[in-house]
Amino acid sequence: MSAPAPEEGTSTGAPERQATFREVFAVREFRPLFGTFLLSTAGDELARVALTVLVYQRTSSPLLSALTFAIGHLPWLLGGPFLATFADRLPRHRVLIATDVARAVVLAGMAIPGTPLPVLLGLLFLVSLCAPPFESARSALMAEVLDGDRYAVANSLTNITLQLAQVVGFLGAGALVALLSPSAALLIDALTFAVSATWLWAGLERRPAPAAADGPGSLWRDTASGLQFIRRSPRLLAIIGVLWVGTMFAYASEGVAAPLVEELGSGSTAAIGILLAANPLGVALGGLVIARLVPPDRRERLVAPLVALSLTPLLAAGLVAVLTGPGRLPFAVVVALMFVSGLGASWLIPLNVSFVRAVPNAYRGRAFGVAVSGLYGVQALGALGAGLGAEGVSASWVLALSGGIGLLAVAPPLLAYLRTQGAVAAAGSGEGPSGA
């Protein structure tokens, strides 16, 4: 199954048939793509906790401990679109295998006991450099090997897995790191990448690199052409606008979770975990509903109401906290509203399908790189803005404002998204080797 997801507007008139999870797993190449995603997600959760513990044990510095998390985002923020270009210049299966092998080797080096802290952080940065080309190549290849509704169902399944990993990942990783040394945990993470590389080598077809319409060029030129392609496409600009603005305001409240829980009179660590877990749990359930109960031809029409559903409960939750004050019932209501907000956040699934349909195969790696790089940036801005806002007003007001302002801010890109429905990418991109 190597056909890309069908272009929007190319239907023969009959409604697109809804795919099942069994049909998705029947695609041979999807199995290693999904299985290695599970492996790397589990390994990364373990490594994050292990590195945080290791750095804190050596330095007793909360700042340096937090830096180990920030380093993982730096390559996306500093050069995500540039690094993602490799996913279009080189055969995507080679990009996946090479980056996994590199991460396995570097993590094995990090697991050596007594590695100096500056060297450890430098090696962590090298590991993080592999993420943009790997994720861009994996996302682009998923759209290439899955056709029709199978891509949407696979995307939903991947999103559900990621959200559930956020709910239980840190708890399981914390317990495992408590039983093992941080070095042993890093060695396990290295092993997951080695297994992942072997699985991808055995399970993926050998496809040539896609070629852009303007032919082979330098890495910088290919990066620039990807950015220019997005800039010239009103449809892509609208999709990315909805993605970035909707995400920034929907997840800004995570930056004030601790003071919000304290305002509600439940200042324990467990209460903070419950509040933070409510949203990803809603996202997971919402993704399951979208994939299994909503017909494919109706999903795109749900993007606008789902975006509203993801932001309106934040406004309501903030107002509940402001008007009622501390107590178990207000806390329960806020948690329930955060769960409903997560249900609405399933708009990411049909939006992702619209994104794929708007980008020719030769540009998908770069386009995914730009979208994900921006996501890291807006999530950081949202959390920073929420934290700064909480310096002047209460956390509950910050929550309410993030929902209310978010509804106003997302309206222009949503209108542009609705206006450009039916627009697809120009069919001018050839296929074949890029000459890289």
C-alpha positions as CSV (number, residue, x, y, z in Angstrom):
1,M,0.0,0.0,0.0
2,S,2.1,2.9,-1.2
3,A,-0.5,5.4,-2.5
4,P,-0.7,8.7,-0.7
5,A,-3.8,9.9,1.1
6,P,-6.3,11.0,-1.6
7,E,-6.4,14.6,-2.5
8,E,-9.4,16.5,-1.3
9,G,-12.0,17.0,-3.9
10,T,-11.0,14.0,-6.0
11,S,-13.9,11.8,-4.8
12,T,-16.0,10.0,-7.4
13,G,-19.1,11.2,-5.5
14,A,-19.6,8.1,-3.3
15,P,-18.9,8.7,0.4
16,E,-15.5,7.5,1.5
17,R,-15.7,4.2,3.4
18,Q,-14.7,4.2,7.0
19,A,-11.6,2.2,7.8
20,T,-11.1,-0.1,10.8
21,F,-8.1,-0.6,13.1
22,R,-7.7,-4.1,11.6
23,E,-7.4,-2.7,8.1
24,V,-4.8,-0.2,9.3
25,F,-2.7,-2.9,10.9
26,A,-3.1,-5.0,7.8
27,V,-0.8,-2.6,6.0
28,R,2.6,-4.2,6.4
29,E,4.6,-1.1,6.6
30,F,2.4,0.6,9.2
31,R,3.2,-2.1,11.8
32,P,6.9,-1.1,12.1
33,L,6.1,2.6,11.9
34,F,3.6,2.3,14.8
35,G,5.6,-0.3,16.8
36,T,8.8,1.8,16.7
37,F,6.7,4.8,17.7
38,L,5.6,3.0,20.8
39,L,9.2,1.8,21.6
40,S,10.7,5.3,21.2
41,T,7.9,6.9,23.2
42,A,8.4,4.5,26.1
43,G,12.2,4.9,26.0
44,D,12.0,8.6,25.9
45,E,9.7,8.9,28.9
46,L,12.1,6.6,30.8
47,A,15.2,8.7,29.7
48,R,13.6,12.0,30.6
49,V,12.9,10.9,34.2
50,A,16.4,9.2,34.4
51,L,18.2,12.3,33.2
52,T,16.3,14.6,35.5
53,V,17.1,12.4,38.4
54,L,20.8,12.0,37.4
55,V,21.3,15.8,36.9
56,Y,19.6,16.6,40.1
57,Q,21.6,14.0,42.1
58,R,24.8,15.5,40.9
59,T,24.0,19.2,41.1
60,S,20.9,19.6,43.5
61,S,19.9,22.4,41.0
62,P,16.3,22.5,39.9
63,L,17.3,24.9,37.0
64,L,19.8,22.4,35.5
65,S,17.3,19.6,36.1
66,A,14.7,21.5,34.1
67,L,17.3,22.2,31.4
68,T,17.4,18.5,30.6
69,F,13.8,18.9,29.4
70,A,14.4,22.1,27.5
71,I,17.3,20.7,25.5
72,G,14.9,18.2,23.9
73,H,13.0,21.1,22.4
74,L,15.9,23.2,21.3
75,P,16.7,21.5,17.9
76,W,13.0,22.0,16.9
77,L,13.1,25.6,17.9
78,L,16.5,26.5,16.5
79,G,16.5,24.5,13.3
80,G,13.5,22.3,12.9
81,P,12.6,23.3,9.3
82,F,16.3,23.0,8.3
83,L,16.7,19.5,9.8
84,A,13.4,18.3,8.5
85,T,14.6,19.0,5.0
86,F,16.6,15.7,5.2
87,A,13.2,13.9,5.2
88,D,12.6,15.1,1.6
89,R,16.2,15.1,0.2
90,L,17.0,11.5,1.3
91,P,15.1,8.2,1.1
92,R,12.8,8.4,4.1
93,H,13.5,4.8,5.3
94,R,17.2,5.6,5.5
95,V,16.6,8.8,7.5
96,L,14.5,6.8,10.0
97,I,17.1,4.0,10.4
98,A,20.1,6.3,10.5
99,T,18.7,8.6,13.2
100,D,17.6,5.6,15.3
101,V,21.1,4.0,15.0
102,A,22.7,7.4,15.9
103,R,20.5,7.8,19.0
104,A,21.2,4.2,20.2
105,V,25.0,4.8,20.0
106,V,24.9,8.2,21.7
107,L,22.5,7.1,24.5
108,A,24.8,4.1,25.1
109,G,27.6,6.6,25.6
110,M,25.5,8.6,28.0
111,A,24.8,5.5,30.1
112,I,28.6,5.2,30.9
113,P,28.7,5.8,34.7
114,G,30.6,9.0,35.7
115,T,30.2,10.8,32.3
116,P,30.9,14.5,33.1
117,L,27.7,16.6,33.2
118,P,28.7,19.0,30.4
119,V,29.4,16.0,28.2
120,L,26.1,14.4,29.2
121,L,24.1,17.5,28.3
122,G,26.0,17.9,25.0
123,L,25.3,14.3,24.1
124,L,21.6,14.9,25.0
125,F,21.6,17.7,22.5
126,L,23.0,15.4,19.8
127,V,20.3,12.9,20.5
128,S,17.7,15.7,20.2
129,L,19.1,16.7,16.8
130,C,17.8,13.4,15.4
131,A,14.2,14.1,16.3
132,P,13.2,16.7,13.6
133,P,14.4,14.6,10.6
134,F,13.0,11.4,12.2
135,E,9.6,12.7,13.0
136,S,9.3,14.5,9.7
137,A,10.2,11.4,7.8
138,R,7.9,9.2,9.8
139,S,4.9,11.5,9.4
140,A,5.5,11.9,5.7
141,L,6.0,8.1,5.2
142,M,2.8,7.4,7.2
143,A,0.9,9.5,4.7
144,E,2.6,7.7,1.8
145,V,1.9,4.1,2.9
146,L,-1.7,4.6,4.1
147,D,-4.5,5.5,1.6
148,G,-8.0,6.8,2.1
149,D,-9.5,6.7,5.6
150,R,-6.7,4.4,6.8
151,Y,-4.4,7.4,7.2
152,A,-7.0,9.3,9.4
153,V,-7.6,6.2,11.6
154,A,-3.8,5.6,11.9
155,N,-3.3,9.2,12.9
156,S,-6.0,8.8,15.5
157,L,-4.4,5.7,16.9
158,T,-1.0,7.3,17.1
159,N,-2.5,10.4,18.8
160,I,-4.4,8.2,21.3
161,T,-1.2,6.3,22.1
162,L,0.7,9.5,22.7
163,Q,-1.9,10.9,25.0
164,L,-2.2,7.7,27.0
165,A,1.6,7.6,27.3
166,Q,1.5,11.1,28.8
167,V,-1.1,9.9,31.3
168,V,0.8,6.9,32.6
169,G,4.3,7.3,31.2
170,F,5.8,9.4,33.9
171,L,4.3,7.3,36.7
172,G,5.7,4.1,35.2
173,A,9.0,5.7,34.3
174,G,9.4,7.1,37.9
175,A,8.8,3.6,39.4
176,L,11.3,2.0,37.0
177,V,14.0,4.6,37.7
178,A,13.5,4.0,41.4
179,L,14.3,0.4,40.9
180,L,17.2,0.9,38.5
181,S,20.0,3.3,38.3
182,P,19.7,6.3,35.9
183,S,22.5,4.8,33.8
184,A,20.6,1.5,33.4
185,A,17.5,3.5,32.3
186,L,19.6,5.3,29.7
187,L,20.9,1.9,28.5
188,I,17.4,0.6,28.1
189,D,16.5,3.7,26.1
190,A,19.5,3.0,23.8
191,L,18.2,-0.6,23.4
192,T,14.8,0.6,22.3
193,F,16.3,2.7,19.5
194,A,18.5,-0.2,18.4
195,V,15.4,-2.5,18.2
196,S,13.6,0.3,16.4
197,A,16.3,0.6,13.8
198,T,16.3,-3.1,13.2
199,W,12.6,-3.3,12.9
200,L,12.4,-0.4,10.4
201,W,15.3,-1.9,8.4
202,A,13.4,-5.2,8.1
203,G,9.9,-3.8,7.6
204,L,10.1,-0.8,5.3
205,E,10.3,-0.8,1.5
206,R,13.2,0.9,-0.2
207,R,11.8,4.0,-1.8
208,P,13.8,6.7,-3.6
209,A,13.8,10.2,-2.1
210,P,11.0,12.4,-3.3
211,A,12.1,15.3,-5.6
212,A,10.8,18.9,-5.5
213,A,9.4,20.4,-8.7
214,D,12.5,22.8,-9.0
215,G,14.9,19.9,-9.0
216,P,17.9,19.1,-6.8
217,G,19.6,21.9,-4.9
218,S,21.5,22.7,-1.8
219,L,20.1,21.9,1.7
220,W,19.5,25.6,2.3
221,R,17.8,26.1,-1.0
222,D,15.5,23.1,-0.3
223,T,14.7,24.5,3.1
224,A,13.9,27.9,1.6
225,S,11.7,26.3,-1.1
226,G,9.7,24.4,1.5
227,L,9.1,27.7,3.4
228,Q,8.1,29.5,0.2
229,F,5.7,26.7,-0.7
230,I,3.9,27.1,2.6
231,R,3.9,30.9,2.2
232,R,2.3,30.7,-1.3
233,S,-0.5,28.3,-0.1
234,P,-3.5,30.1,1.6
235,R,-4.8,26.6,2.5
236,L,-1.6,25.6,4.3
237,L,-1.3,29.0,6.0
238,A,-4.9,28.6,7.3
239,I,-4.3,25.1,8.6
240,I,-1.0,26.0,10.3
241,G,-2.7,29.1,11.8
242,V,-5.5,27.0,13.3
243,L,-2.9,24.5,14.6
244,W,-0.6,27.0,16.2
245,V,-3.2,29.5,17.7
246,G,-5.6,26.7,18.9
247,T,-2.8,24.8,20.5
248,M,-1.2,27.8,22.2
249,F,-4.3,28.8,24.0
250,A,-5.7,25.3,24.6
251,Y,-2.5,24.2,26.5
252,A,-1.5,27.5,28.1
253,S,-3.2,26.5,31.3
254,E,-0.6,23.7,31.9
255,G,1.8,26.5,32.8
256,V,-0.4,27.5,35.8
257,A,-1.6,24.0,36.9
258,A,0.2,24.1,40.3
259,P,-1.2,27.6,41.4
260,L,-4.6,26.7,40.0
261,V,-4.8,23.5,42.1
262,E,-3.7,25.5,45.2
263,E,-6.4,28.1,44.6
264,L,-9.0,25.3,44.5
265,G,-7.8,24.0,47.9
266,S,-6.1,20.8,46.6
267,G,-2.4,21.6,46.6
268,S,-1.1,18.0,46.6
269,T,1.1,16.6,43.9
270,A,-1.6,14.0,43.2
271,A,-4.2,16.7,42.6
272,I,-1.8,18.4,40.1
273,G,-1.4,15.1,38.3
274,I,-5.2,14.5,38.1
275,L,-5.7,18.0,36.7
276,L,-2.9,17.6,34.1
277,A,-4.1,14.1,33.1
278,A,-7.7,15.1,32.5
279,N,-7.0,16.8,29.2
280,P,-4.9,14.1,27.5
281,L,-7.4,11.5,28.6
282,G,-10.1,13.5,26.9
283,V,-8.0,13.8,23.8
284,A,-7.5,10.0,23.7
285,L,-11.2,9.3,24.0
286,G,-12.1,12.0,21.5
287,G,-9.7,10.6,19.0
288,L,-11.2,7.2,19.4
289,V,-14.7,8.6,18.7
290,I,-13.5,10.6,15.7
291,A,-11.8,7.5,14.2
292,R,-14.6,4.9,14.8
293,L,-17.9,6.8,15.0
294,V,-17.6,9.7,12.7
295,P,-17.8,9.1,8.9
296,P,-14.8,10.3,7.0
297,D,-16.7,12.8,4.9
298,R,-18.0,14.6,8.0
299,R,-14.8,15.0,10.0
300,E,-13.5,18.1,8.3
301,R,-16.7,19.9,9.0
302,L,-16.2,19.2,12.7
303,V,-12.9,21.1,12.9
304,A,-14.5,24.5,13.8
305,P,-17.0,23.3,16.4
306,L,-14.3,21.1,18.0
307,V,-11.9,24.0,18.2
308,A,-14.6,25.9,20.0
309,L,-15.2,22.9,22.3
310,S,-11.6,22.8,23.2
311,L,-11.5,26.4,24.3
312,T,-14.9,27.2,25.7
313,P,-14.5,24.8,28.7
314,L,-11.3,26.6,29.7
315,L,-13.3,29.8,29.9
316,A,-16.0,28.1,31.9
317,A,-13.5,26.3,34.2
318,G,-11.7,29.6,35.0
319,L,-15.0,31.3,35.8
320,V,-16.0,28.4,38.0
321,A,-12.8,28.7,40.0
322,V,-13.1,32.5,40.2
323,L,-16.8,32.5,41.4
324,T,-16.8,29.5,43.7
325,G,-13.5,29.5,45.5
326,P,-11.7,26.5,46.9
327,G,-13.5,23.2,47.5
328,R,-13.7,19.6,46.3
329,L,-16.7,20.2,44.1
330,P,-15.2,23.2,42.2
331,F,-12.0,21.1,41.8
332,A,-14.0,18.2,40.4
333,V,-16.0,20.6,38.0
334,V,-12.7,22.1,36.7
335,V,-11.2,18.7,36.1
336,A,-14.4,17.6,34.3
337,L,-14.2,20.7,32.1
338,M,-10.6,20.1,31.3
339,F,-11.6,16.6,30.2
340,V,-14.3,18.1,27.9
341,S,-11.6,20.5,26.5
342,G,-9.5,17.4,25.7
343,L,-12.5,15.9,23.9
344,G,-12.7,19.0,21.7
345,A,-8.9,18.9,21.0
346,S,-9.6,15.9,18.8
347,W,-9.8,18.5,16.0
348,L,-6.1,17.7,15.5
349,I,-7.1,14.5,13.7
350,P,-9.2,15.9,10.8
351,L,-6.9,18.9,10.6
352,N,-3.9,16.6,10.1
353,V,-5.7,14.9,7.3
354,S,-6.4,18.3,5.7
355,F,-2.7,19.1,6.1
356,V,-1.6,16.0,4.3
357,R,-4.1,16.6,1.4
358,A,-2.8,20.1,1.0
359,V,0.9,19.1,0.6
360,P,2.5,17.2,-2.3
361,N,4.6,14.2,-1.2
362,A,7.9,15.9,-2.2
363,Y,7.3,18.7,0.4
364,R,5.7,16.7,3.2
365,G,8.9,16.3,5.3
366,R,9.6,20.0,5.3
367,A,6.0,21.0,5.9
368,F,5.7,18.7,8.9
369,G,9.0,20.1,10.2
370,V,7.7,23.7,10.0
371,A,4.4,22.7,11.6
372,V,6.0,20.8,14.5
373,S,8.7,23.4,15.1
374,G,6.0,26.1,15.4
375,L,4.0,23.8,17.8
376,Y,7.0,23.7,20.2
377,G,7.3,27.4,20.0
378,V,3.7,28.3,20.6
379,Q,3.4,25.8,23.5
380,A,6.4,27.5,25.1
381,L,4.9,31.0,24.5
382,G,1.5,29.9,25.8
383,A,3.0,28.5,29.0
384,L,5.2,31.6,29.4
385,G,2.3,33.9,28.8
386,A,0.2,32.0,31.4
387,G,3.0,32.2,33.9
388,L,3.5,35.9,33.4
389,G,-0.2,36.5,33.6
390,A,-0.4,34.7,36.9
391,E,2.0,37.3,38.3
392,G,-0.7,39.9,38.0
393,V,-4.0,38.0,38.3
394,S,-5.0,34.7,39.8
395,A,-4.4,31.4,38.0
396,S,-8.2,30.9,37.6
397,W,-8.4,34.2,35.7
398,V,-5.5,33.2,33.5
399,L,-7.4,30.0,32.7
400,A,-10.6,31.9,31.9
401,L,-8.6,34.4,29.8
402,S,-6.8,31.7,27.8
403,G,-10.2,30.2,26.8
404,G,-11.8,33.6,26.0
405,I,-8.9,35.2,24.2
406,G,-8.2,31.9,22.4
407,L,-11.7,31.9,21.0
408,L,-11.2,35.4,19.6
409,A,-7.7,34.7,18.3
410,V,-8.5,31.5,16.5
411,A,-11.5,32.9,14.7
412,P,-9.5,34.5,11.8
413,P,-7.5,31.4,10.9
414,L,-10.6,29.3,11.3
415,L,-12.5,31.5,8.9
416,A,-9.6,31.2,6.4
417,Y,-9.7,27.4,6.9
418,L,-13.4,27.3,6.1
419,R,-12.9,29.6,3.0
420,T,-10.2,27.4,1.6
421,Q,-11.9,24.1,1.9
422,G,-11.6,22.2,-1.4
423,A,-8.3,23.9,-2.2
424,V,-5.5,21.4,-2.8
425,A,-1.8,21.5,-3.5
426,A,-0.6,22.1,-7.1
427,A,0.1,18.8,-8.8
428,G,3.5,19.8,-10.0
429,S,5.8,17.9,-7.7
430,G,7.6,15.1,-9.3
431,E,8.7,11.9,-7.7
432,G,12.0,10.2,-7.7
433,P,15.5,10.7,-6.5
434,S,16.4,14.2,-5.3
435,G,20.0,13.9,-6.2
436,A,21.0,14.4,-2.6
